[in-house]
Amino acid sequence: MKLVVAIVHNEDAGALVDALLEREYRTTRLQSSGGFLKQSNATVMLGVDDDKVEEVVSIVRENCTARTQIVNPMPPIMEPGEFFMPYPLEVEVGGATVFVLPVERFERL
C-alpha cells in the first residue's frame, strides 16, 4: 500500500479529481498555497495498492500540464529613496509534484 500525494495547480485540481473518481480512486483534496508565486494549489492525497501507483501517476500526468504565464513580481520592501520598476516575468506554472510514500496501515472506516 502506498500514499500518493500530488501537489497540483488549482486550475488542474478539479479535472484531476474527476479523472481519479471516474476510475474509482477515492481522493482527498486540500487547499494549499505555493511559496514562489503565492498562488493557490491543491494537494490531492489517495491510498492505492502498490500495483496501481503507476496508473495513478499516469492520471496525474494526463491532467496536470505545465504552461507558461506572465506574472508581475511583488515589489521588495523598499528603503526611502529607492526606486523599483516591476517588469512582468514569464514563468512556468502547473504540472504536478508527486510523492509516493509507504503506508504501514490503511483502514477505511
Buried (B, 14 or more C-beta within 10 A) or exposed (E): BBBBBBBBBBBBBEBBBEBBEEEEBEBEBEEEEBEEBEBEBBBBBBBBEEEBBEEBBEBBEEBBEEEEBEBEEEEEEEEEEEEEEEEEEEEEBBBBEBEBEEEEEEEEE
